[in-house]
Amino acid sequence: MNQRTLPPCPSSPNCVSTQAADESHAIAPFPYKKSRAEAKEALKAVCATLPRTKLVDEDETYLHYEFTSLLLRFVDDVEFLFDDATKTVHFRSASRTGYSDFGVNRQRMEQLRALVEGKL
């Protein structure tokens, strides 16, 4: 069984996570109805359509993407963890550099939520 976990968000306001306890970093996970394998492939298909997005790590229950900004080429790490027990996709989206992301990580994940809605 895979025991992978998502790292916690730092205290800085440049990260969101479905596993964060504080409101400034917390965000709701994505539910899925299909099998984990089908939901994972659907999420990968959506991410493949996004510009400047690269899959860098993957296993049965985990995906790790790098999202690169158009200007200044900042890299954000987005990790997804599929939880079969609750049929949810937990995730963490965090900037590698800087203190504030001006809400970019939260905005990205809400846009991604809209894109995957009904596909998982």
DRENTILO-5206 format. One record per residue (C-alpha): x, y, z; residue in three letters. Coordinates in steps of 0.25 Angstrom, whole numbers, padded with zeros to 4 digits, always signed. Example, Ala and Ser with C-alpha at 12.3 -4.5 7.8 and 13.67 -1.06 7.14 Angstrom:
+0049-0018+0031ala;+0055-0004+0029ser;
END
This chain:
+0000+0000+0000met;+0005+0014-0003asn;+0008+0023+0009gln;+0011+0035+0001arg;+0006+0048+0008thr;+0006+0063+0003leu;+0015+0072+0010pro;+0009+0083+0019pro;+0008+0098+0014cys;+0018+0107+0019pro;+0014+0119+0027ser;+0015+0128+0015ser;+0003+0131+0007pro;+0008+0124-0006asn;+0002+0111-0004cys;-0012+0104-0004val;-0015+0090+0001ser;-0027+0081+0003thr;-0020+0076+0016gln;-0017+0090+0022ala;-0024+0093+0035ala;-0024+0108+0034asp;-0033+0115+0026glu;-0023+0124+0018ser;-0017+0111+0012his;-0029+0101+0012ala;-0037+0098-0001ile;-0047+0087-0004ala;-0042+0074-0010pro;-0047+0069-0024phe;-0058+0057-0022pro;-0057+0046-0032tyr;-0068+0035-0036lys;-0060+0027-0046lys;-0049+0017-0042ser;-0036+0023-0037arg;-0029+0019-0050ala;-0040+0025-0059glu;-0040+0038-0050ala;-0025+0039-0051lys;-0025+0038-0066glu;-0036+0048-0067ala;-0028+0058-0058leu;-0016+0055-0066lys;-0023+0058-0079ala;-0028+0071-0074val;-0014+0075-0069cys;-0008+0072-0082ala;-0016+0083-0089thr;-0011+0093-0080leu;+0001+0102-0085pro;+0015+0101-0078arg;+0011+0089-0070thr;+0020+0077-0068lys;+0017+0063-0061leu;+0030+0061-0053val;+0026+0049-0044asp;+0015+0038-0044glu;+0011+0026-0037asp;-0002+0018-0035glu;-0008+0029-0025thr;+0000+0041-0028tyr;+0003+0052-0038leu;+0013+0063-0038his;+0013+0074-0048tyr;+0022+0087-0050glu;+0014+0099-0055phe;+0023+0110-0061thr;+0018+0124-0061ser;+0018+0131-0075leu;+0025+0144-0069leu;+0038+0142-0061leu;+0037+0127-0062arg;+0033+0124-0048phe;+0031+0109-0045val;+0020+0104-0036asp;+0019+0090-0031asp;+0005+0084-0032val;+0003+0070-0025glu;-0009+0061-0026phe;-0012+0049-0016leu;-0024+0040-0019phe;-0031+0035-0007asp;-0039+0022-0010asp;-0046+0022+0004ala;-0052+0035+0002thr;-0052+0036-0013lys;-0045+0049-0013thr;-0033+0055-0020val;-0025+0063-0009his;-0015+0073-0015phe;-0005+0083-0011arg;-0001+0095-0020ser;+0011+0103-0016ala;+0021+0114-0021ser;+0035+0110-0021arg;+0040+0124-0019thr;+0035+0137-0013gly;+0026+0140-0001tyr;+0013+0143-0007ser;+0007+0138-0020asp;-0004+0148-0020phe;-0015+0137-0020gly;-0009+0130-0033val;-0009+0116-0027asn;-0023+0116-0021arg;-0028+0122-0035gln;-0021+0111-0042arg;-0027+0100-0034met;-0041+0106-0035glu;-0040+0107-0050gln;-0035+0093-0050leu;-0047+0089-0042arg;-0056+0095-0052ala;-0049+0087-0064leu;-0049+0074-0057val;-0064+0075-0051glu;-0072+0063-0056gly;-0060+0056-0063lys;-0054+0049-0050leu;
END
